[in-house]
Amino acid sequence: MKPIHPDYPALVKEVRRQLAISQEDLARELGVSYATVNRWENGQAKPSKLARAQLDAFCERMKTDGALDLSGSKNG
């Protein structure tokens, strides 16, 4: 089955790497638990529809602020 959205483990790792933030920091930004971000990053779970929207919105804000550049990745 073809994935509908990006490779979330790679996306989460790349976002955190570029922003130099911890899983806890990202969880706080998205309003989810640290364990949730940890499961996404380790491929044990995929974000819910709401969490995907929050993650996408966060990434867009960071791109707009010039803090994030995902153009070189397959994630968008």
N, CA, C and O atoms as a GROMACS GRO file, in nm:
protein
  304
    1MET      N    1   0.084  -0.119   0.000
    1MET     CA    2   0.000   0.000   0.000
    1MET      C    3   0.088   0.125   0.000
    1MET      O    4   0.182   0.135   0.079
    2LYS      N    5   0.060   0.217  -0.086
    2LYS     CA    6   0.138   0.340  -0.098
    2LYS      C    7   0.106   0.436   0.016
    2LYS      O    8  -0.012   0.461   0.044
    3PRO      N    9   0.209   0.491   0.082
    3PRO     CA   10   0.181   0.585   0.191
    3PRO      C   11   0.112   0.710   0.139
    3PRO      O   12   0.142   0.760   0.030
    4ILE      N   13   0.020   0.761   0.218
    4ILE     CA   14  -0.055   0.880   0.182
    4ILE      C   15   0.026   1.005   0.216
    4ILE      O   16   0.012   1.108   0.151
    5HIS      N   17   0.109   0.995   0.317
    5HIS     CA   18   0.183   1.111   0.367
    5HIS      C   19   0.330   1.073   0.380
    5HIS      O   20   0.368   0.958   0.359
    6PRO      N   21   0.412   1.170   0.414
    6PRO     CA   22   0.555   1.145   0.423
    6PRO      C   23   0.593   1.035   0.521
    6PRO      O   24   0.511   0.986   0.598
    7ASP      N   25   0.717   1.000   0.515
    7ASP     CA   26   0.777   0.905   0.608
    7ASP      C   27   0.789   0.979   0.742
    7ASP      O   28   0.882   1.056   0.764
    8TYR      N   29   0.694   0.953   0.832
    8TYR     CA   30   0.690   1.030   0.956
    8TYR      C   31   0.813   1.014   1.044
    8TYR      O   32   0.859   1.114   1.100
    9PRO      N   33   0.869   0.893   1.060
    9PRO     CA   34   0.991   0.885   1.142
    9PRO      C   35   1.102   0.977   1.089
    9PRO      O   36   1.167   1.047   1.167
   10ALA      N   37   1.123   0.977   0.959
   10ALA     CA   38   1.227   1.062   0.900
   10ALA      C   39   1.191   1.210   0.912
   10ALA      O   40   1.277   1.293   0.939
   11LEU      N   41   1.063   1.242   0.892
   11LEU     CA   42   1.019   1.381   0.901
   11LEU      C   43   1.040   1.435   1.041
   11LEU      O   44   1.096   1.544   1.059
   12VAL      N   45   0.995   1.360   1.141
   12VAL     CA   46   1.008   1.406   1.279
   12VAL      C   47   1.155   1.424   1.316
   12VAL      O   48   1.192   1.523   1.379
   13LYS      N   49   1.239   1.328   1.278
   13LYS     CA   50   1.382   1.338   1.308
   13LYS      C   51   1.443   1.461   1.241
   13LYS      O   52   1.520   1.533   1.303
   14GLU      N   53   1.407   1.484   1.115
   14GLU     CA   54   1.465   1.597   1.041
   14GLU      C   55   1.419   1.730   1.098
   14GLU      O   56   1.499   1.823   1.112
   15VAL      N   57   1.291   1.740   1.132
   15VAL     CA   58   1.239   1.864   1.191
   15VAL      C   59   1.313   1.891   1.322
   15VAL      O   60   1.357   2.003   1.346
   16ARG      N   61   1.325   1.790   1.406
   16ARG     CA   62   1.394   1.809   1.534
   16ARG      C   63   1.542   1.843   1.514
   16ARG      O   64   1.597   1.927   1.586
   17ARG      N   65   1.605   1.778   1.417
   17ARG     CA   66   1.747   1.805   1.390
   17ARG      C   67   1.766   1.950   1.348
   17ARG      O   68   1.853   2.020   1.401
   18GLN      N   69   1.686   1.995   1.251
   18GLN     CA   70   1.703   2.132   1.200
   18GLN      C   71   1.670   2.238   1.305
   18GLN      O   72   1.734   2.343   1.310
   19LEU      N   73   1.572   2.210   1.389
   19LEU     CA   74   1.532   2.308   1.490
   19LEU      C   75   1.609   2.292   1.620
   19LEU      O   76   1.596   2.373   1.712
   20ALA      N   77   1.689   2.186   1.627
   20ALA     CA   78   1.767   2.155   1.748
   20ALA      C   79   1.678   2.150   1.872
   20ALA      O   80   1.707   2.213   1.974
   21ILE      N   81   1.568   2.074   1.861
   21ILE     CA   82   1.476   2.059   1.973
   21ILE      C   83   1.462   1.911   2.010
   21ILE      O   84   1.486   1.822   1.928
   22SER      N   85   1.424   1.888   2.134
   22SER     CA   86   1.407   1.751   2.183
   22SER      C   87   1.268   1.699   2.145
   22SER      O   88   1.182   1.773   2.098
   23GLN      N   89   1.249   1.570   2.166
   23GLN     CA   90   1.117   1.512   2.144
   23GLN      C   91   1.016   1.579   2.239
   23GLN      O   92   0.902   1.603   2.201
   24GLU      N   93   1.060   1.608   2.361
   24GLU     CA   94   0.972   1.676   2.457
   24GLU      C   95   0.931   1.815   2.407
   24GLU      O   96   0.815   1.854   2.418
   25ASP      N   97   1.028   1.888   2.350
   25ASP     CA   98   1.000   2.021   2.297
   25ASP      C   99   0.898   2.014   2.184
   25ASP      O  100   0.803   2.093   2.179
   26LEU      N  101   0.918   1.919   2.093
   26LEU     CA  102   0.825   1.906   1.980
   26LEU      C  103   0.687   1.866   2.031
   26LEU      O  104   0.586   1.917   1.983
   27ALA      N  105   0.683   1.775   2.126
   27ALA     CA  106   0.555   1.732   2.183
   27ALA      C  107   0.480   1.851   2.242
   27ALA      O  108   0.360   1.866   2.223
   28ARG      N  109   0.553   1.935   2.314
   28ARG     CA  110   0.492   2.054   2.376
   28ARG      C  111   0.436   2.146   2.268
   28ARG      O  112   0.325   2.198   2.282
   29GLU      N  113   0.512   2.166   2.161
   29GLU     CA  114   0.467   2.253   2.051
   29GLU      C  115   0.339   2.201   1.986
   29GLU      O  116   0.252   2.279   1.945
   30LEU      N  117   0.328   2.069   1.977
   30LEU     CA  118   0.215   2.009   1.907
   30LEU      C  119   0.098   1.974   1.999
   30LEU      O  120  -0.009   1.937   1.952
   31GLY      N  121   0.119   1.986   2.128
   31GLY     CA  122   0.013   1.953   2.223
   31GLY      C  123  -0.010   1.804   2.236
   31GLY      O  124  -0.122   1.759   2.260
   32VAL      N  125   0.097   1.725   2.220
   32VAL     CA  126   0.089   1.581   2.238
   32VAL      C  127   0.192   1.540   2.342
   32VAL      O  128   0.271   1.623   2.387
   33SER      N  129   0.191   1.413   2.380
   33SER     CA  130   0.286   1.367   2.482
   33SER      C  131   0.421   1.335   2.420
   33SER      O  132   0.434   1.312   2.299
   34TYR      N  133   0.522   1.335   2.506
   34TYR     CA  134   0.656   1.294   2.464
   34TYR      C  135   0.652   1.153   2.406
   34TYR      O  136   0.714   1.125   2.303
   35ALA      N  137   0.577   1.064   2.472
   35ALA     CA  138   0.568   0.924   2.426
   35ALA      C  139   0.512   0.916   2.284
   35ALA      O  140   0.553   0.831   2.205
   36THR      N  141   0.418   1.004   2.253
   36THR     CA  142   0.359   1.006   2.120
   36THR      C  143   0.464   1.041   2.015
   36THR      O  144   0.476   0.973   1.914
   37VAL      N  145   0.539   1.148   2.039
   37VAL     CA  146   0.645   1.188   1.945
   37VAL      C  147   0.749   1.077   1.934
   37VAL      O  148   0.797   1.048   1.824
   38ASN      N  149   0.783   1.015   2.045
   38ASN     CA  150   0.880   0.906   2.045
   38ASN      C  151   0.831   0.790   1.958
   38ASN      O  152   0.909   0.733   1.881
   39ARG      N  153   0.704   0.756   1.969
   39ARG     CA  154   0.648   0.646   1.886
   39ARG      C  155   0.648   0.683   1.739
   39ARG      O  156   0.676   0.598   1.654
   40TRP      N  157   0.617   0.809   1.706
   40TRP     CA  158   0.622   0.852   1.565
   40TRP      C  159   0.763   0.836   1.512
   40TRP      O  160   0.784   0.780   1.404
   41GLU      N  161   0.859   0.885   1.589
   41GLU     CA  162   0.997   0.888   1.542
   41GLU      C  163   1.055   0.746   1.530
   41GLU      O  164   1.142   0.722   1.447
   42ASN      N  165   1.006   0.655   1.611
   42ASN     CA  166   1.055   0.518   1.607
   42ASN      C  167   0.971   0.428   1.517
   42ASN      O  168   0.994   0.307   1.511
   43GLY      N  169   0.874   0.487   1.447
   43GLY     CA  170   0.792   0.411   1.353
   43GLY      C  171   0.693   0.318   1.419
   43GLY      O  172   0.640   0.228   1.353
   44GLN      N  173   0.666   0.337   1.546
   44GLN     CA  174   0.572   0.251   1.618
   44GLN      C  175   0.428   0.298   1.605
   44GLN      O  176   0.335   0.224   1.634
   45ALA      N  177   0.411   0.423   1.561
   45ALA     CA  178   0.276   0.478   1.544
   45ALA      C  179   0.283   0.589   1.441
   45ALA      O  180   0.388   0.648   1.415
   46LYS      N  181   0.169   0.617   1.383
   46LYS     CA  182   0.157   0.730   1.289
   46LYS      C  183   0.066   0.834   1.352
   46LYS      O  184  -0.027   0.800   1.426
   47PRO      N  185   0.091   0.960   1.322
   47PRO     CA  186   0.007   1.066   1.379
   47PRO      C  187  -0.140   1.050   1.337
   47PRO      O  188  -0.169   1.009   1.224
   48SER      N  189  -0.229   1.083   1.428
   48SER     CA  190  -0.372   1.087   1.397
   48SER      C  191  -0.396   1.200   1.297
   48SER      O  192  -0.307   1.280   1.268
   49LYS      N  193  -0.516   1.207   1.246
   49LYS     CA  194  -0.550   1.313   1.151
   49LYS      C  195  -0.528   1.451   1.214
   49LYS      O  196  -0.472   1.540   1.150
   50LEU      N  197  -0.570   1.467   1.338
   50LEU     CA  198  -0.553   1.594   1.407
   50LEU      C  199  -0.404   1.623   1.430
   50LEU      O  200  -0.358   1.735   1.407
   51ALA      N  201  -0.330   1.523   1.474
   51ALA     CA  202  -0.187   1.542   1.499
   51ALA      C  203  -0.113   1.572   1.370
   51ALA      O  204  -0.020   1.652   1.370
   52ARG      N  205  -0.153   1.509   1.259
   52ARG     CA  206  -0.091   1.539   1.129
   52ARG      C  207  -0.113   1.686   1.094
   52ARG      O  208  -0.021   1.754   1.047
   53ALA      N  209  -0.234   1.733   1.117
   53ALA     CA  210  -0.265   1.874   1.088
   53ALA      C  211  -0.180   1.965   1.175
   53ALA      O  212  -0.130   2.067   1.127
   54GLN      N  213  -0.163   1.930   1.302
   54GLN     CA  214  -0.082   2.011   1.393
   54GLN      C  215   0.065   2.009   1.349
   54GLN      O  216   0.132   2.112   1.349
   55LEU      N  217   0.114   1.891   1.313
   55LEU     CA  218   0.252   1.878   1.268
   55LEU      C  219   0.275   1.957   1.139
   55LEU      O  220   0.374   2.028   1.125
   56ASP      N  221   0.182   1.943   1.045
   56ASP     CA  222   0.193   2.017   0.919
   56ASP      C  223   0.193   2.168   0.943
   56ASP      O  224   0.272   2.242   0.883
   57ALA      N  225   0.103   2.214   1.030
   57ALA     CA  226   0.093   2.357   1.059
   57ALA      C  227   0.221   2.406   1.127
   57ALA      O  228   0.271   2.514   1.096
   58PHE      N  229   0.274   2.327   1.219
   58PHE     CA  230   0.400   2.363   1.287
   58PHE      C  231   0.513   2.374   1.186
   58PHE      O  232   0.590   2.471   1.188
   59CYS      N  233   0.524   2.276   1.096
   59CYS     CA  234   0.629   2.278   0.995
   59CYS      C  235   0.615   2.400   0.905
   59CYS      O  236   0.714   2.466   0.872
   60GLU      N  237   0.492   2.431   0.866
   60GLU     CA  238   0.469   2.549   0.782
   60GLU      C  239   0.512   2.676   0.853
   60GLU      O  240   0.576   2.763   0.793
   61ARG      N  241   0.478   2.689   0.982
   61ARG     CA  242   0.520   2.807   1.059
   61ARG      C  243   0.671   2.817   1.064
   61ARG      O  244   0.727   2.925   1.047
   62MET      N  245   0.737   2.706   1.087
   62MET     CA  246   0.883   2.707   1.096
   62MET      C  247   0.946   2.738   0.960
   62MET      O  248   1.049   2.805   0.953
   63LYS      N  249   0.884   2.690   0.851
   63LYS     CA  250   0.934   2.723   0.717
   63LYS      C  251   0.919   2.872   0.692
   63LYS      O  252   1.010   2.937   0.641
   64THR      N  253   0.803   2.927   0.727
   64THR     CA  254   0.776   3.069   0.707
   64THR      C  255   0.874   3.154   0.786
   64THR      O  256   0.918   3.260   0.740
   65ASP      N  257   0.908   3.108   0.906
   65ASP     CA  258   1.003   3.181   0.992
   65ASP      C  259   1.147   3.165   0.943
   65ASP      O  260   1.238   3.231   0.994
   66GLY      N  261   1.168   3.076   0.844
   66GLY     CA  262   1.301   3.054   0.794
   66GLY      C  263   1.384   2.959   0.880
   66GLY      O  264   1.505   2.946   0.860
   67ALA      N  265   1.320   2.893   0.975
   67ALA     CA  266   1.391   2.804   1.067
   67ALA      C  267   1.398   2.661   1.016
   67ALA      O  268   1.475   2.580   1.068
   68LEU      N  269   1.318   2.629   0.913
   68LEU     CA  270   1.307   2.492   0.867
   68LEU      C  271   1.308   2.490   0.715
   68LEU      O  272   1.240   2.569   0.650
   69ASP      N  273   1.387   2.398   0.659
   69ASP     CA  274   1.393   2.382   0.514
   69ASP      C  275   1.385   2.233   0.481
   69ASP      O  276   1.483   2.160   0.495
   70LEU      N  277   1.268   2.190   0.438
   70LEU     CA  278   1.248   2.048   0.404
   70LEU      C  279   1.253   2.025   0.254
   70LEU      O  280   1.218   1.917   0.206
   71SER      N  281   1.298   2.126   0.178
   71SER     CA  282   1.298   2.115   0.032
   71SER      C  283   1.391   2.006  -0.018
   71SER      O  284   1.367   1.949  -0.124
   72GLY      N  285   1.496   1.977   0.055
   72GLY     CA  286   1.592   1.875   0.012
   72GLY      C  287   1.555   1.736   0.054
   72GLY      O  288   1.626   1.640   0.023
   73SER      N  289   1.443   1.723   0.126
   73SER     CA  290   1.402   1.591   0.174
   73SER      C  291   1.279   1.544   0.100
   73SER      O  292   1.212   1.623   0.033
   74LYS      N  293   1.251   1.416   0.111
   74LYS     CA  294   1.132   1.361   0.046
   74LYS      C  295   1.006   1.392   0.123
   74LYS      O  296   0.897   1.349   0.084
   75ASN      N  297   1.018   1.467   0.232
   75ASN     CA  298   0.904   1.492   0.318
   75ASN      C  299   0.832   1.623   0.288
   75ASN      O  300   0.732   1.655   0.352
   76GLY      N  301   0.882   1.698   0.193
   76GLY     CA  302   0.801   1.808   0.158
   76GLY      C  303   0.858   1.942   0.156
   76GLY      O  304   0.788   2.039   0.126
   0.00000   0.00000   0.00000
